[in-house]
């Protein structure tokens, strides 16, 4: 199981900037206005060969200082419960505040690993400004600059010190593929599973976030045999007032990391939203198979082109990885739910495919060697010798050539698209490397 790292702290201390640096993305919006981060942002990061999932908790709501304080308190409580390591970020530029002290008071009571990070130490004049934060009683302080990266190396060394380098398992311990049902709260995840297995295995209510704990259900009907995982589970109604979106994110991350194929459920009445894109990106970065299910299709007014237009909008949002099965369902009417299983099974089989080196060189090598070789770069011609598949749990291919450093991303995408035309990798992220030979 992977490791989850949550970044907590009051608004405008630089959490999103730090998140973007570690994930090498610009997923989190950055602005001087406090509370800009309203959606949860989560992604993968890697340090010294050790991968971990990163959650940017953000300020979440706009409003008074009291509202901020209550929201932050809620997020810290959930981070303490769900994360493996907590990064508590403070701002050396503005100094210690009462809100920092409140967060520290909560963190002192947890047995989870907490790293106190003093951000915005952007120059030598601020080198010692972090000293006042020792009064929080959280031990060593890591003074960094999220903007220029100063000090982040030592912080990350400590962060991953106890993480293990994980080797992805081929399948579940009993040999069954694992299918995870993921999505935002109240899109119909539990209803989908209940419809498939024909009984109320999971509680379903109209209240978002009814499901809390991940539940594995064995499915063995009509030639399908696998474990299906609802990314939540039974949840007490008294707890519904908590920040279920954040809780859902934490649990979804764990389910994605342990699955072979993910069924990403969308709400047809709302379309594909930023949190859906976050989940899709996380599935892709974890190299899991994916099937997109647009649920509640019965609630949408339709004409002859509605589904095609809806599918096109989804593909525009998830580009460039658009080779994904998209299925429109109505779980309540049991419409096309078995087609979802058929697609998930097909994606699992495609993800597990093993192509021999001789077959690859017969089918793919002529394309990159003769039909459309890599363009010359600075007068130098790139010659690809042969291609082979790596022995990993998901499709990875290595093209050996004389000058791999001159292969550009557009050509890599071209090669991937041609391979998808030859072999059926629908719903399967594939990785292509160019190495020297």
Number of C-alpha atoms within 10 A of each C-alpha: 13 19 19 23 26 26 24 25 27 26 27 21 23 23 27 27 21 23 26 22 16 19 16 12 11 12 16 21 14 17 13 10 10 18 18 19 23 14 19 18 23 27 25 19 19 13 14 10 11 16 19 22 23 24 27 25 26 29 26 19 17 14 10 8 11 10 14 20 18 10 19 24 19 14 23 23 16 18 26 21 13 20 22 18 21 24 22 23 26 28 25 24 15 10 14 16 12 9 19 19 15 15 20 20 14 13 22 13 9 12 9 16 14 22 20 23 25 25 25 25 23 19 11 8 8 13 14 11 18 23 13 11 23 12 11 17 13 16 12 12 17 19 28 27 20 24 15 14 14 16 17 19 12 12 17 15 12 12 19 20 11 9 14 14 13 11 9 13 12 14 15 14 8 8 10 16 20 24 28 29 28 31 28 23 22 19 23 26 27 27 21 23 22 17 17 17 14 9 10 13 16 21 13 20 14 9 11 16 26 23 27 19 16 18 18 16 17 13 16 11 10 7 8 12 14 20 21 22 26 28 28 25 21 17 16 11 12 7 12 15 9 15 14 19 15 21 20 20 25 24 21 23 24 19 25 29 22 21 23 30 28 31 26 23 27 27 22 20 15 11 13 18 13 13 17 19 16 20 23 23 17 20 25 19 14 21 22 26 31 30 26 24 25 27 25 21 22 16 11 12 8 10 7 7 9 12 17 10 11 16 17 12 13 19 16 11 14 17 9 9 18 16 18 19 17 22 19 23 25 19 23 15 12 13 16 15 21 15 13 21 16 14 21 24 20 19 26 24 16 19 25 18 15 15 14 12 14 12 12 17 15 13 12 16 19 15 15 20 15 11 9 12 17 21 14 12 13 7 7 10 14 19 17 23 15 20 25 17 18 16 10 14 18 25 21 16 21 16 19 18 18 15 17 17 12 16 18 12 9 10 15 16 14 14 19 18 15 14 17 15 11 11 13 16 24 20 27 27 23 19 15 17 13 19 16 13 12
